[in-house]
């Protein structure tokens, strides 16, 4: 699984980082993916981060 943050949509709310700090980090006001591909043991927190993003800026593939 891979995660991608649409930086044009991202508002830097930090919900993704709070949900899954080993995968997402907000830097310079935008969320960034720290690991690619996503480790299997992080799948649940990444899914939570996708759900919690208030603008839907995170996509999984």
C-alpha distance (Angstrom), angle and dihedral (degrees) to the residues before:
residue distance angle dihedral
X1 . . .
X2 3.77 . .
X3 3.80 129.3 .
X4 3.77 125.2 -151.9
X5 3.80 127.8 -171.7
X6 3.79 117.2 -148.9
X7 3.79 98.4 -136.4
X8 3.80 92.2 -163.7
X9 3.81 90.1 59.3
X10 3.83 98.5 36.9
X11 3.80 115.1 105.2
X12 3.81 95.3 -175.8
X13 3.81 95.1 -117.4
X14 3.80 90.9 154.1
X15 3.80 95.7 -134.9
X16 3.81 90.5 124.7
X17 3.80 92.6 51.6
X18 3.80 91.2 48.1
X19 3.80 90.4 50.0
X20 3.78 96.8 44.1
X21 3.82 114.5 8.8
X22 3.81 94.4 170.9
X23 3.82 90.5 61.5
X24 3.82 106.6 30.4
X25 3.79 132.0 46.1
X26 3.78 128.5 175.2
X27 3.79 110.0 -135.0
X28 3.78 125.7 170.9
X29 3.80 90.2 -3.5
X30 3.82 96.4 -54.6
X31 3.80 133.4 91.5
X32 3.78 118.6 -115.6
X33 3.80 132.0 -168.2
X34 3.80 111.7 -119.6
X35 3.82 99.6 -170.4
X36 3.78 128.6 41.0
X37 2.97 120.4 -147.5
X38 3.80 99.9 28.6
X39 3.82 112.8 -116.9
X40 3.80 112.1 -116.1
X41 3.80 92.3 -119.9
X42 3.83 89.3 60.4
X43 3.81 96.0 51.9
X44 3.82 95.1 101.7
X45 3.80 96.2 50.3
X46 3.82 91.1 45.7
X47 3.80 89.8 52.9
X48 3.80 88.8 50.4
X49 3.81 90.3 50.5
X50 3.81 90.4 52.8
X51 3.80 90.4 51.0
X52 3.81 94.2 46.6
X53 3.80 96.7 48.7
X54 3.82 103.2 111.4
X55 3.81 94.2 -150.6
X56 3.81 101.0 36.0
X57 3.79 93.6 -117.1
X58 3.83 96.2 147.0
X59 3.79 121.7 82.7
X60 3.79 128.9 -175.2
X61 3.77 126.4 -149.3
